[in-house]
Amino acid sequence: MLRRSRGFDVPDFLASGPRDVLVPASGLSAAREVLLQSEIISAEREASLIPVPWHVMGLLLAALALVAIVLLIATRL
């Protein structure tokens, strides 16, 4: 199943824009093979789309630190 990507579902982009490919879990390997054979995605790009847990945790900690700094500054004013 295809679905318009987030941010591209406005009337100006209805006919264009990226699409998300949705497949059942049982068809994941077959769908990946089809996309790789048709060169729609490359193996390098596919690997870069998988989030690394340490990167996600680092981003969350950075966001938490930023919120803490803003709150600290706001309470001192």
PQR file with spaces between the fields and no chain letter, atoms N, CA, C, O and H, PARSE charges and radii, in Angstrom:
ATOM       1  N    MET     1       0.849   -1.158    0.000 -0.4000 1.5000
ATOM       2  CA   MET     1       0.000    0.000    0.000 -0.0000 2.0000
ATOM       3  C    MET     1       0.902    1.231    0.000  0.5500 1.7000
ATOM       4  O    MET     1       1.934    1.241    0.672 -0.5500 1.4000
ATOM       5  N    LEU     2       0.533    2.242   -0.730 -0.4000 1.5000
ATOM       6  CA   LEU     2       1.276    3.500   -0.744 -0.0000 2.0000
ATOM       7  C    LEU     2       0.504    4.554    0.020  0.5500 1.7000
ATOM       8  O    LEU     2      -0.727    4.571    0.011 -0.5500 1.4000
ATOM       9  H    LEU     2      -0.305    2.234   -1.276  0.4000 1.0000
ATOM      10  N    ARG     3       1.235    5.430    0.678 -0.4000 1.5000
ATOM      11  CA   ARG     3       0.631    6.518    1.429 -0.0000 2.0000
ATOM      12  C    ARG     3       1.502    7.750    1.220  0.5500 1.7000
ATOM      13  O    ARG     3       2.728    7.643    1.172 -0.5500 1.4000
ATOM      14  H    ARG     3       2.235    5.417    0.685  0.4000 1.0000
ATOM      15  N    ARG     4       0.881    8.911    1.097 -0.4000 1.5000
ATOM      16  CA   ARG     4       1.658   10.136    0.976 -0.0000 2.0000
ATOM      17  C    ARG     4       2.428   10.373    2.271  0.5500 1.7000
ATOM      18  O    ARG     4       1.902   10.159    3.363 -0.5500 1.4000
ATOM      19  H    ARG     4      -0.114    8.997    1.137  0.4000 1.0000
ATOM      20  N    SER     5       3.666   10.813    2.145 -0.4000 1.5000
ATOM      21  CA   SER     5       4.490   11.074    3.323 -0.0000 2.0000
ATOM      22  C    SER     5       3.943   12.271    4.089  0.5500 1.7000
ATOM      23  O    SER     5       3.246   13.118    3.530 -0.5500 1.4000
ATOM      24  H    SER     5       4.094   10.988    1.258  0.4000 1.0000
ATOM      25  N    ARG     6       4.267   12.328    5.364 -0.4000 1.5000
ATOM      26  CA   ARG     6       3.823   13.446    6.193 -0.0000 2.0000
ATOM      27  C    ARG     6       4.371   14.750    5.645  0.5500 1.7000
ATOM      28  O    ARG     6       5.523   14.820    5.216 -0.5500 1.4000
ATOM      29  H    ARG     6       4.834   11.640    5.818  0.4000 1.0000
ATOM      30  N    GLY     7       3.547   15.772    5.662 -0.4000 1.5000
ATOM      31  CA   GLY     7       3.947   17.071    5.175 -0.0000 2.0000
ATOM      32  C    GLY     7       3.654   17.276    3.705  0.5500 1.7000
ATOM      33  O    GLY     7       3.723   18.403    3.213 -0.5500 1.4000
ATOM      34  H    GLY     7       2.612   15.715    6.011  0.4000 1.0000
ATOM      35  N    PHE     8       3.328   16.203    2.989 -0.4000 1.5000
ATOM      36  CA   PHE     8       3.027   16.305    1.566 -0.0000 2.0000
ATOM      37  C    PHE     8       1.572   15.967    1.284  0.5500 1.7000
ATOM      38  O    PHE     8       1.211   15.697    0.139 -0.5500 1.4000
ATOM      39  H    PHE     8       3.272   15.288    3.388  0.4000 1.0000
ATOM      40  N    ASP     9       0.727   15.980    2.321 -0.4000 1.5000
ATOM      41  CA   ASP     9      -0.680   15.661    2.123 -0.0000 2.0000
ATOM      42  C    ASP     9      -1.542   16.915    2.012  0.5500 1.7000
ATOM      43  O    ASP     9      -2.753   16.845    2.221 -0.5500 1.4000
ATOM      44  H    ASP     9       1.021   16.199    3.251  0.4000 1.0000
ATOM      45  N    VAL    10      -0.947   18.048    1.691 -0.4000 1.5000
ATOM      46  CA   VAL    10      -1.677   19.286    1.466 -0.0000 2.0000
ATOM      47  C    VAL    10      -2.101   19.352    0.001  0.5500 1.7000
ATOM      48  O    VAL    10      -1.476   18.706   -0.841 -0.5500 1.4000
ATOM      49  H    VAL    10       0.037   18.105    1.521  0.4000 1.0000
ATOM      50  N    PRO    11      -3.133   20.105   -0.323 -0.5600 1.5000
ATOM      51  CA   PRO    11      -3.635   20.131   -1.703  0.2800 2.0000
ATOM      52  C    PRO    11      -2.593   20.485   -2.756  0.5500 1.7000
ATOM      53  O    PRO    11      -2.697   20.017   -3.890 -0.5500 1.4000
ATOM      54  N    ASP    12      -1.606   21.285   -2.428 -0.4000 1.5000
ATOM      55  CA   ASP    12      -0.598   21.666   -3.411 -0.0000 2.0000
ATOM      56  C    ASP    12       0.282   20.491   -3.826  0.5500 1.7000
ATOM      57  O    ASP    12       0.862   20.522   -4.911 -0.5500 1.4000
ATOM      58  H    ASP    12      -1.521   21.666   -1.507  0.4000 1.0000
ATOM      59  N    PHE    13       0.397   19.474   -3.010 -0.4000 1.5000
ATOM      60  CA   PHE    13       1.290   18.357   -3.280 -0.0000 2.0000
ATOM      61  C    PHE    13       0.565   17.030   -3.518  0.5500 1.7000
ATOM      62  O    PHE    13       1.195   15.974   -3.457 -0.5500 1.4000
ATOM      63  H    PHE    13      -0.074   19.449   -2.128  0.4000 1.0000
ATOM      64  N    LEU    14      -0.736   17.060   -3.786 -0.4000 1.5000
ATOM      65  CA   LEU    14      -1.480   15.808   -3.890 -0.0000 2.0000
ATOM      66  C    LEU    14      -0.975   14.905   -5.009  0.5500 1.7000
ATOM      67  O    LEU    14      -0.945   13.685   -4.847 -0.5500 1.4000
ATOM      68  H    LEU    14      -1.248   17.918   -3.835  0.4000 1.0000
ATOM      69  N    ALA    15      -0.580   15.478   -6.132 -0.4000 1.5000
ATOM      70  CA   ALA    15      -0.148   14.645   -7.249 -0.0000 2.0000
ATOM      71  C    ALA    15       1.341   14.320   -7.203  0.5500 1.7000
ATOM      72  O    ALA    15       1.800   13.458   -7.952 -0.5500 1.4000
ATOM      73  H    ALA    15      -0.604   16.469   -6.263  0.4000 1.0000
ATOM      74  N    SER    16       2.092   14.978   -6.355 -0.4000 1.5000
ATOM      75  CA   SER    16       3.535   14.748   -6.325 -0.0000 2.0000
ATOM      76  C    SER    16       3.985   14.519   -4.894  0.5500 1.7000
ATOM      77  O    SER    16       3.171   14.409   -3.977 -0.5500 1.4000
ATOM      78  H    SER    16       1.719   15.678   -5.747  0.4000 1.0000
ATOM      79  N    GLY    17       5.263   14.451   -4.726 -0.4000 1.5000
ATOM      80  CA   GLY    17       5.833   14.268   -3.400 -0.0000 2.0000
ATOM      81  C    GLY    17       6.160   12.820   -3.122  0.5500 1.7000
ATOM      82  O    GLY    17       5.724   11.928   -3.850 -0.5500 1.4000
ATOM      83  H    GLY    17       5.924   14.541   -5.471  0.4000 1.0000
ATOM      84  N    PRO    18       6.925   12.579   -2.070 -0.5600 1.5000
ATOM      85  CA   PRO    18       7.331   11.208   -1.738  0.2800 2.0000
ATOM      86  C    PRO    18       6.163   10.387   -1.204  0.5500 1.7000
ATOM      87  O    PRO    18       5.178   10.923   -0.698 -0.5500 1.4000
ATOM      88  N    ARG    19       6.303    9.098   -1.330 -0.4000 1.5000
ATOM      89  CA   ARG    19       5.301    8.155   -0.839 -0.0000 2.0000
ATOM      90  C    ARG    19       5.957    7.183    0.130  0.5500 1.7000
ATOM      91  O    ARG    19       7.128    6.834   -0.023 -0.5500 1.4000
ATOM      92  H    ARG    19       7.103    8.662   -1.742  0.4000 1.0000
ATOM      93  N    ASP    20       5.204    6.755    1.117 -0.4000 1.5000
ATOM      94  CA   ASP    20       5.650    5.710    2.030 -0.0000 2.0000
ATOM      95  C    ASP    20       5.087    4.387    1.527  0.5500 1.7000
ATOM      96  O    ASP    20       3.906    4.295    1.190 -0.5500 1.4000
ATOM      97  H    ASP    20       4.253    7.038    1.241  0.4000 1.0000
ATOM      98  N    VAL    21       5.932    3.369    1.478 -0.4000 1.5000
ATOM      99  CA   VAL    21       5.501    2.037    1.052 -0.0000 2.0000
ATOM     100  C    VAL    21       5.219    1.222    2.303  0.5500 1.7000
ATOM     101  O    VAL    21       6.103    1.017    3.135 -0.5500 1.4000
ATOM     102  H    VAL    21       6.891    3.443    1.752  0.4000 1.0000
ATOM     103  N    LEU    22       3.975    0.757    2.430 -0.4000 1.5000
ATOM     104  CA   LEU    22       3.572   -0.028    3.589 -0.0000 2.0000
ATOM     105  C    LEU    22       3.329   -1.470    3.143  0.5500 1.7000
ATOM     106  O    LEU    22       2.570   -1.719    2.206 -0.5500 1.4000
ATOM     107  H    LEU    22       3.257    0.923    1.754  0.4000 1.0000
ATOM     108  N    VAL    23       3.972   -2.402    3.813 -0.4000 1.5000
ATOM     109  CA   VAL    23       3.803   -3.827    3.508 -0.0000 2.0000
ATOM     110  C    VAL    23       3.574   -4.576    4.820  0.5500 1.7000
ATOM     111  O    VAL    23       4.021   -4.128    5.875 -0.5500 1.4000
ATOM     112  H    VAL    23       4.588   -2.200    4.574  0.4000 1.0000
ATOM     113  N    PRO    24       2.880   -5.714    4.759 -0.5600 1.5000
ATOM     114  CA   PRO    24       2.730   -6.515    5.970  0.2800 2.0000
ATOM     115  C    PRO    24       4.087   -7.092    6.383  0.5500 1.7000
ATOM     116  O    PRO    24       4.978   -7.255    5.550 -0.5500 1.4000
ATOM     117  N    ALA    25       4.232   -7.388    7.634 -0.4000 1.5000
ATOM     118  CA   ALA    25       5.502   -7.905    8.150 -0.0000 2.0000
ATOM     119  C    ALA    25       5.933   -9.178    7.438  0.5500 1.7000
ATOM     120  O    ALA    25       7.129   -9.426    7.285 -0.5500 1.4000
ATOM     121  H    ALA    25       3.509   -7.255    8.311  0.4000 1.0000
ATOM     122  N    SER    26       4.979   -9.984    7.003 -0.4000 1.5000
ATOM     123  CA   SER    26       5.331  -11.229    6.319 -0.0000 2.0000
ATOM     124  C    SER    26       5.923  -10.979    4.930  0.5500 1.7000
ATOM     125  O    SER    26       6.615  -11.845    4.394 -0.5500 1.4000
ATOM     126  H    SER    26       4.007   -9.782    7.127  0.4000 1.0000
ATOM     127  N    GLY    27       5.661   -9.813    4.342 -0.4000 1.5000
ATOM     128  CA   GLY    27       6.179   -9.510    3.009 -0.0000 2.0000
ATOM     129  C    GLY    27       7.338   -8.549    3.005  0.5500 1.7000
ATOM     130  O    GLY    27       7.693   -8.019    1.952 -0.5500 1.4000
ATOM     131  H    GLY    27       5.099   -9.110    4.777  0.4000 1.0000
ATOM     132  N    LEU    28       7.943   -8.306    4.158 -0.4000 1.5000
ATOM     133  CA   LEU    28       9.013   -7.323    4.276 -0.0000 2.0000
ATOM     134  C    LEU    28      10.228   -7.669    3.419  0.5500 1.7000
ATOM     135  O    LEU    28      10.730   -6.814    2.688 -0.5500 1.4000
ATOM     136  H    LEU    28       7.655   -8.736    5.014  0.4000 1.0000
ATOM     137  N    SER    29      10.698   -8.891    3.498 -0.4000 1.5000
ATOM     138  CA   SER    29      11.904   -9.248    2.736 -0.0000 2.0000
ATOM     139  C    SER    29      11.644   -9.197    1.237  0.5500 1.7000
ATOM     140  O    SER    29      12.514   -8.761    0.482 -0.5500 1.4000
ATOM     141  H    SER    29      10.291   -9.585    4.091  0.4000 1.0000
ATOM     142  N    ALA    30      10.468   -9.632    0.787 -0.4000 1.5000
ATOM     143  CA   ALA    30      10.142   -9.576   -0.643 -0.0000 2.0000
ATOM     144  C    ALA    30      10.047   -8.138   -1.124  0.5500 1.7000
ATOM     145  O    ALA    30      10.532   -7.820   -2.209 -0.5500 1.4000
ATOM     146  H    ALA    30       9.762   -9.986    1.400  0.4000 1.0000
ATOM     147  N    ALA    31       9.434   -7.269   -0.342 -0.4000 1.5000
ATOM     148  CA   ALA    31       9.308   -5.858   -0.723 -0.0000 2.0000
ATOM     149  C    ALA    31      10.679   -5.185   -0.768  0.5500 1.7000
ATOM     150  O    ALA    31      10.946   -4.387   -1.666 -0.5500 1.4000
ATOM     151  H    ALA    31       9.040   -7.528    0.540  0.4000 1.0000
ATOM     152  N    ARG    32      11.537   -5.496    0.180 -0.4000 1.5000
ATOM     153  CA   ARG    32      12.880   -4.916    0.191 -0.0000 2.0000
ATOM     154  C    ARG    32      13.663   -5.345   -1.049  0.5500 1.7000
ATOM     155  O    ARG    32      14.356   -4.534   -1.664 -0.5500 1.4000
ATOM     156  H    ARG    32      11.320   -6.144    0.909  0.4000 1.0000
ATOM     157  N    GLU    33      13.550   -6.618   -1.410 -0.4000 1.5000
ATOM     158  CA   GLU    33      14.242   -7.115   -2.605 -0.0000 2.0000
ATOM     159  C    GLU    33      13.750   -6.417   -3.870  0.5500 1.7000
ATOM     160  O    GLU    33      14.550   -6.058   -4.734 -0.5500 1.4000
ATOM     161  H    GLU    33      12.988   -7.277   -0.910  0.4000 1.0000
ATOM     162  N    VAL    34      12.434   -6.223   -3.980 -0.4000 1.5000
ATOM     163  CA   VAL    34      11.874   -5.545   -5.155 -0.0000 2.0000
ATOM     164  C    VAL    34      12.388   -4.112   -5.236  0.5500 1.7000
ATOM     165  O    VAL    34      12.766   -3.650   -6.313 -0.5500 1.4000
ATOM     166  H    VAL    34      11.784   -6.514   -3.278  0.4000 1.0000
ATOM     167  N    LEU    35      12.404   -3.411   -4.115 -0.4000 1.5000
ATOM     168  CA   LEU    35      12.885   -2.026   -4.118 -0.0000 2.0000
ATOM     169  C    LEU    35      14.374   -1.944   -4.429  0.5500 1.7000
ATOM     170  O    LEU    35      14.807   -1.021   -5.119 -0.5500 1.4000
ATOM     171  H    LEU    35      12.097   -3.786   -3.241  0.4000 1.0000
ATOM     172  N    LEU    36      15.164   -2.892   -3.935 -0.4000 1.5000
ATOM     173  CA   LEU    36      16.592   -2.895   -4.229 -0.0000 2.0000
ATOM     174  C    LEU    36      16.854   -3.229   -5.698  0.5500 1.7000
ATOM     175  O    LEU    36      17.745   -2.642   -6.312 -0.5500 1.4000
ATOM     176  H    LEU    36      14.812   -3.642   -3.375  0.4000 1.0000
ATOM     177  N    GLN    37      16.095   -4.160   -6.266 -0.4000 1.5000
ATOM     178  CA   GLN    37      16.275   -4.529   -7.669 -0.0000 2.0000
ATOM     179  C    GLN    37      15.862   -3.404   -8.607  0.5500 1.7000
ATOM     180  O    GLN    37      16.458   -3.225   -9.669 -0.5500 1.4000
ATOM     181  H    GLN    37      15.371   -4.637   -5.767  0.4000 1.0000
ATOM     182  N    SER    38      14.844   -2.647   -8.216 -0.4000 1.5000
ATOM     183  CA   SER    38      14.378   -1.561   -9.088 -0.0000 2.0000
ATOM     184  C    SER    38      15.185   -0.283   -8.881  0.5500 1.7000
ATOM     185  O    SER    38      14.915    0.734   -9.520 -0.5500 1.4000
ATOM     186  H    SER    38      14.360   -2.792   -7.353  0.4000 1.0000
ATOM     187  N    GLU    39      16.166   -0.333   -7.997 -0.4000 1.5000
ATOM     188  CA   GLU    39      17.057    0.786   -7.689 -0.0000 2.0000
ATOM     189  C    GLU    39      16.310    2.012   -7.178  0.5500 1.7000
ATOM     190  O    GLU    39      16.785    3.138   -7.323 -0.5500 1.4000
ATOM     191  H    GLU    39      16.385   -1.160   -7.478  0.4000 1.0000
ATOM     192  N    ILE    40      15.141    1.794   -6.579 -0.4000 1.5000
ATOM     193  CA   ILE    40      14.423    2.894   -5.939 -0.0000 2.0000
ATOM     194  C    ILE    40      15.146    3.276   -4.653  0.5500 1.7000
ATOM     195  O    ILE    40      15.242    4.454   -4.310 -0.5500 1.4000
ATOM     196  H    ILE    40      14.755    0.879   -6.461  0.4000 1.0000
ATOM     197  N    ILE    41      15.648    2.276   -3.949 -0.4000 1.5000
ATOM     198  CA   ILE    41      16.480    2.531   -2.772 -0.0000 2.0000
ATOM     199  C    ILE    41      17.796    1.802   -2.978  0.5500 1.7000
ATOM     200  O    ILE    41      17.870    0.839   -3.741 -0.5500 1.4000
ATOM     201  H    ILE    41      15.570    1.319   -4.228  0.4000 1.0000
ATOM     202  N    SER    42      18.815    2.258   -2.307 -0.4000 1.5000
ATOM     203  CA   SER    42      20.099    1.579   -2.353 -0.0000 2.0000
ATOM     204  C    SER    42      20.359    0.952   -0.986  0.5500 1.7000
ATOM     205  O    SER    42      19.738    1.339    0.004 -0.5500 1.4000
ATOM     206  H    SER    42      18.755    3.041   -1.687  0.4000 1.0000
ATOM     207  N    ALA    43      21.249    0.012   -0.931 -0.4000 1.5000
ATOM     208  CA   ALA    43      21.554   -0.669    0.328 -0.0000 2.0000
ATOM     209  C    ALA    43      22.140    0.313    1.337  0.5500 1.7000
ATOM     210  O    ALA    43      21.866    0.204    2.532 -0.5500 1.4000
ATOM     211  H    ALA    43      21.754   -0.302   -1.736  0.4000 1.0000
ATOM     212  N    GLU    44      22.953    1.283    0.865 -0.4000 1.5000
ATOM     213  CA   GLU    44      23.535    2.269    1.780 -0.0000 2.0000
ATOM     214  C    GLU    44      22.451    3.156    2.382  0.5500 1.7000
ATOM     215  O    GLU    44      22.467    3.436    3.580 -0.5500 1.4000
ATOM     216  H    GLU    44      23.176    1.371   -0.106  0.4000 1.0000
ATOM     217  N    ARG    45      21.503    3.600    1.541 -0.4000 1.5000
ATOM     218  CA   ARG    45      20.422    4.466    2.028 -0.0000 2.0000
ATOM     219  C    ARG    45      19.529    3.703    2.987  0.5500 1.7000
ATOM     220  O    ARG    45      19.077    4.254    3.991 -0.5500 1.4000
ATOM     221  H    ARG    45      21.490    3.373    0.567  0.4000 1.0000
ATOM     222  N    GLU    46      19.271    2.439    2.685 -0.4000 1.5000
ATOM     223  CA   GLU    46      18.431    1.638    3.563 -0.0000 2.0000
ATOM     224  C    GLU    46      19.069    1.509    4.947  0.5500 1.7000
ATOM     225  O    GLU    46      18.376    1.607    5.959 -0.5500 1.4000
ATOM     226  H    GLU    46      19.638    1.991    1.870  0.4000 1.0000
ATOM     227  N    ALA    47      20.364    1.294    4.995 -0.4000 1.5000
ATOM     228  CA   ALA    47      21.056    1.163    6.281 -0.0000 2.0000
ATOM     229  C    ALA    47      21.040    2.476    7.049  0.5500 1.7000
ATOM     230  O    ALA    47      21.007    2.470    8.280 -0.5500 1.4000
ATOM     231  H    ALA    47      20.928    1.214    4.172  0.4000 1.0000
ATOM     232  N    SER    48      21.063    3.606    6.341 -0.4000 1.5000
ATOM     233  CA   SER    48      21.075    4.895    7.030 -0.0000 2.0000
ATOM     234  C    SER    48      19.711    5.252    7.604  0.5500 1.7000
ATOM     235  O    SER    48      19.627    6.139    8.454 -0.5500 1.4000
ATOM     236  H    SER    48      21.090    3.611    5.342  0.4000 1.0000
ATOM     237  N    LEU    49      18.632    4.587    7.167 -0.4000 1.5000
ATOM     238  CA   LEU    49      17.293    4.888    7.657 -0.0000 2.0000
ATOM     239  C    LEU    49      16.991    4.219    8.990  0.5500 1.7000
ATOM     240  O    LEU    49      16.027    4.588    9.660 -0.5500 1.4000
ATOM     241  H    LEU    49      18.700    3.866    6.477  0.4000 1.0000
ATOM     242  N    ILE    50      17.799    3.244    9.381 -0.4000 1.5000
ATOM     243  CA   ILE    50      17.576    2.546   10.632 -0.0000 2.0000
ATOM     244  C    ILE    50      18.211    3.359   11.764  0.5500 1.7000
ATOM     245  O    ILE    50      19.424    3.566   11.768 -0.5500 1.4000
ATOM     246  H    ILE    50      18.582    2.945    8.836  0.4000 1.0000
ATOM     247  N    PRO    51      17.395    3.825   12.730 -0.5600 1.5000
ATOM     248  CA   PRO    51      17.964    4.634   13.810  0.2800 2.0000
ATOM     249  C    PRO    51      18.847    3.804   14.740  0.5500 1.7000
ATOM     250  O    PRO    51      18.483    2.693   15.124 -0.5500 1.4000
ATOM     251  N    VAL    52      19.991    4.341   15.092 -0.4000 1.5000
ATOM     252  CA   VAL    52      20.894    3.691   16.028 -0.0000 2.0000
ATOM     253  C    VAL    52      20.452    4.088   17.440  0.5500 1.7000
ATOM     254  O    VAL    52      20.314    5.279   17.721 -0.5500 1.4000
ATOM     255  H    VAL    52      20.288    5.244   14.780  0.4000 1.0000
ATOM     256  N    PRO    53      20.232    3.135   18.319 -0.5600 1.5000
ATOM     257  CA   PRO    53      19.710    3.459   19.650  0.2800 2.0000
ATOM     258  C    PRO    53      20.544    4.496   20.392  0.5500 1.7000
ATOM     259  O    PRO    53      19.985    5.346   21.086 -0.5500 1.4000
ATOM     260  N    TRP    54      21.873    4.447   20.262 -0.4000 1.5000
ATOM     261  CA   TRP    54      22.706    5.413   20.978 -0.0000 2.0000
ATOM     262  C    TRP    54      22.506    6.825   20.439  0.5500 1.7000
ATOM     263  O    TRP    54      22.573    7.790   21.200 -0.5500 1.4000
ATOM     264  H    TRP    54      22.327    3.756   19.699  0.4000 1.0000
ATOM     265  N    HIS    55      22.264    6.957   19.146 -0.4000 1.5000
ATOM     266  CA   HIS    55      22.006    8.275   18.572 -0.0000 2.0000
ATOM     267  C    HIS    55      20.683    8.835   19.076  0.5500 1.7000
ATOM     268  O    HIS    55      20.580   10.020   19.395 -0.5500 1.4000
ATOM     269  H    HIS    55      22.210    6.173   18.528  0.4000 1.0000
ATOM     270  N    VAL    56      19.679    7.977   19.143 -0.4000 1.5000
ATOM     271  CA   VAL    56      18.372    8.406   19.639 -0.0000 2.0000
ATOM     272  C    VAL    56      18.480    8.833   21.098  0.5500 1.7000
ATOM     273  O    VAL    56      17.933    9.864   21.490 -0.5500 1.4000
ATOM     274  H    VAL    56      19.763    7.015   18.883  0.4000 1.0000
ATOM     275  N    MET    57      19.188    8.037   21.900 -0.4000 1.5000
ATOM     276  CA   MET    57      19.345    8.381   23.313 -0.0000 2.0000
ATOM     277  C    MET    57      20.130    9.680   23.469  0.5500 1.7000
ATOM     278  O    MET    57      19.796   10.500   24.324 -0.5500 1.4000
ATOM     279  H    MET    57      19.632    7.200   21.581  0.4000 1.0000
ATOM     280  N    GLY    58      21.159    9.879   22.664 -0.4000 1.5000
ATOM     281  CA   GLY    58      21.928   11.118   22.721 -0.0000 2.0000
ATOM     282  C    GLY    58      21.086   12.333   22.367  0.5500 1.7000
ATOM     283  O    GLY    58      21.200   13.378   23.009 -0.5500 1.4000
ATOM     284  H    GLY    58      21.430    9.213   21.969  0.4000 1.0000
ATOM     285  N    LEU    59      20.246   12.205   21.353 -0.4000 1.5000
ATOM     286  CA   LEU    59      19.368   13.318   20.983 -0.0000 2.0000
ATOM     287  C    LEU    59      18.362   13.619   22.081  0.5500 1.7000
ATOM     288  O    LEU    59      18.078   14.783   22.363 -0.5500 1.4000
ATOM     289  H    LEU    59      20.153   11.357   20.832  0.4000 1.0000
ATOM     290  N    LEU    60      17.824   12.583   22.699 -0.4000 1.5000
ATOM     291  CA   LEU    60      16.880   12.796   23.801 -0.0000 2.0000
ATOM     292  C    LEU    60      17.553   13.472   24.991  0.5500 1.7000
ATOM     293  O    LEU    60      16.969   14.363   25.606 -0.5500 1.4000
ATOM     294  H    LEU    60      18.055   11.637   22.469  0.4000 1.0000
ATOM     295  N    LEU    61      18.770   13.060   25.321 -0.4000 1.5000
ATOM     296  CA   LEU    61      19.491   13.693   26.430 -0.0000 2.0000
ATOM     297  C    LEU    61      19.836   15.148   26.114  0.5500 1.7000
ATOM     298  O    LEU    61      19.767   16.007   26.993 -0.5500 1.4000
ATOM     299  H    LEU    61      19.245   12.336   24.821  0.4000 1.0000
ATOM     300  N    ALA    62      20.207   15.425   24.871 -0.4000 1.5000
ATOM     301  CA   ALA    62      20.500   16.804   24.471 -0.0000 2.0000
ATOM     302  C    ALA    62      19.246   17.669   24.570  0.5500 1.7000
ATOM     303  O    ALA    62      19.317   18.809   25.027 -0.5500 1.4000
ATOM     304  H    ALA    62      20.263   14.727   24.157  0.4000 1.0000
ATOM     305  N    ALA    63      18.105   17.139   24.148 -0.4000 1.5000
ATOM     306  CA   ALA    63      16.856   17.882   24.245 -0.0000 2.0000
ATOM     307  C    ALA    63      16.480   18.121   25.703  0.5500 1.7000
ATOM     308  O    ALA    63      16.009   19.202   26.057 -0.5500 1.4000
ATOM     309  H    ALA    63      18.048   16.212   23.777  0.4000 1.0000
ATOM     310  N    LEU    64      16.684   17.121   26.541 -0.4000 1.5000
ATOM     311  CA   LEU    64      16.392   17.271   27.968 -0.0000 2.0000
ATOM     312  C    LEU    64      17.297   18.325   28.596  0.5500 1.7000
ATOM     313  O    LEU    64      16.833   19.121   29.411 -0.5500 1.4000
ATOM     314  H    LEU    64      17.066   16.243   26.253  0.4000 1.0000
ATOM     315  N    ALA    65      18.570   18.347   28.237 -0.4000 1.5000
ATOM     316  CA   ALA    65      19.498   19.346   28.763 -0.0000 2.0000
ATOM     317  C    ALA    65      19.092   20.744   28.308  0.5500 1.7000
ATOM     318  O    ALA    65      19.167   21.695   29.086 -0.5500 1.4000
ATOM     319  H    ALA    65      18.948   17.699   27.575  0.4000 1.0000
ATOM     320  N    LEU    66      18.669   20.873   27.072 -0.4000 1.5000
ATOM     321  CA   LEU    66      18.244   22.173   26.563 -0.0000 2.0000
ATOM     322  C    LEU    66      17.011   22.676   27.302  0.5500 1.7000
ATOM     323  O    LEU    66      16.934   23.856   27.643 -0.5500 1.4000
ATOM     324  H    LEU    66      18.608   20.100   26.440  0.4000 1.0000
ATOM     325  N    VAL    67      16.055   21.802   27.551 -0.4000 1.5000
ATOM     326  CA   VAL    67      14.862   22.188   28.311 -0.0000 2.0000
ATOM     327  C    VAL    67      15.246   22.588   29.722  0.5500 1.7000
ATOM     328  O    VAL    67      14.715   23.565   30.251 -0.5500 1.4000
ATOM     329  H    VAL    67      16.118   20.843   27.274  0.4000 1.0000
ATOM     330  N    ALA    68      16.156   21.856   30.342 -0.4000 1.5000
ATOM     331  CA   ALA    68      16.589   22.185   31.702 -0.0000 2.0000
ATOM     332  C    ALA    68      17.264   23.550   31.745  0.5500 1.7000
ATOM     333  O    ALA    68      17.030   24.323   32.674 -0.5500 1.4000
ATOM     334  H    ALA    68      16.588   21.063   29.912  0.4000 1.0000
ATOM     335  N    ILE    69      18.089   23.856   30.765 -0.4000 1.5000
ATOM     336  CA   ILE    69      18.764   25.161   30.715 -0.0000 2.0000
ATOM     337  C    ILE    69      17.750   26.279   30.542  0.5500 1.7000
ATOM     338  O    ILE    69      17.836   27.312   31.206 -0.5500 1.4000
ATOM     339  H    ILE    69      18.279   23.228   30.011  0.4000 1.0000
ATOM     340  N    VAL    70      16.789   26.073   29.649 -0.4000 1.5000
ATOM     341  CA   VAL    70      15.759   27.109   29.432 -0.0000 2.0000
ATOM     342  C    VAL    70      14.952   27.323   30.684  0.5500 1.7000
ATOM     343  O    VAL    70      14.661   28.467   31.034 -0.5500 1.4000
ATOM     344  H    VAL    70      16.719   25.234   29.110  0.4000 1.0000
ATOM     345  N    LEU    71      14.577   26.254   31.380 -0.4000 1.5000
ATOM     346  CA   LEU    71      13.821   26.401   32.633 -0.0000 2.0000
ATOM     347  C    LEU    71      14.645   27.076   33.710  0.5500 1.7000
ATOM     348  O    LEU    71      14.122   27.885   34.476 -0.5500 1.4000
ATOM     349  H    LEU    71      14.814   25.325   31.096  0.4000 1.0000
ATOM     350  N    LEU    72      15.923   26.757   33.779 -0.4000 1.5000
ATOM     351  CA   LEU    72      16.788   27.379   34.774 -0.0000 2.0000
ATOM     352  C    LEU    72      16.906   28.881   34.516  0.5500 1.7000
ATOM     353  O    LEU    72      16.839   29.678   35.452 -0.5500 1.4000
ATOM     354  H    LEU    72      16.348   26.100   33.156  0.4000 1.0000
ATOM     355  N    ILE    73      17.079   29.263   33.273 -0.4000 1.5000
ATOM     356  CA   ILE    73      17.170   30.684   32.927 -0.0000 2.0000
ATOM     357  C    ILE    73      15.832   31.383   33.186  0.5500 1.7000
ATOM     358  O    ILE    73      15.804   32.500   33.701 -0.5500 1.4000
ATOM     359  H    ILE    73      17.134   28.615   32.513  0.4000 1.0000
ATOM     360  N    ALA    74      14.738   30.730   32.833 -0.4000 1.5000
ATOM     361  CA   ALA    74      13.401   31.339   32.997 -0.0000 2.0000
ATOM     362  C    ALA    74      13.058   31.539   34.468  0.5500 1.7000
ATOM     363  O    ALA    74      12.401   32.523   34.807 -0.5500 1.4000
ATOM     364  H    ALA    74      14.762   29.822   32.414  0.4000 1.0000
ATOM     365  N    THR    75      13.482   30.635   35.354 -0.4000 1.5000
ATOM     366  CA   THR    75      13.151   30.785   36.773 -0.0000 2.0000
ATOM     367  C    THR    75      14.016   31.837   37.456  0.5500 1.7000
ATOM     368  O    THR    75      13.630   32.367   38.497 -0.5500 1.4000
ATOM     369  H    THR    75      14.016   29.836   35.079  0.4000 1.0000
ATOM     370  N    ARG    76      15.170   32.146   36.894 -0.4000 1.5000
ATOM     371  CA   ARG    76      16.042   33.150   37.498 -0.0000 2.0000
ATOM     372  C    ARG    76      15.637   34.575   37.116  0.5500 1.7000
ATOM     373  O    ARG    76      16.059   35.535   37.760 -0.5500 1.4000
ATOM     374  H    ARG    76      15.485   31.716   36.048  0.4000 1.0000
ATOM     375  N    LEU    77      14.821   34.710   36.072 -0.4000 1.5000
ATOM     376  CA   LEU    77      14.397   36.053   35.638 -0.0000 2.0000
ATOM     377  C    LEU    77      13.246   36.508   36.420  0.5500 1.7000
ATOM     378  O    LEU    77      12.749   37.613   36.201 -0.5500 1.4000
ATOM     379  H    LEU    77      14.479   33.929   35.549  0.4000 1.0000
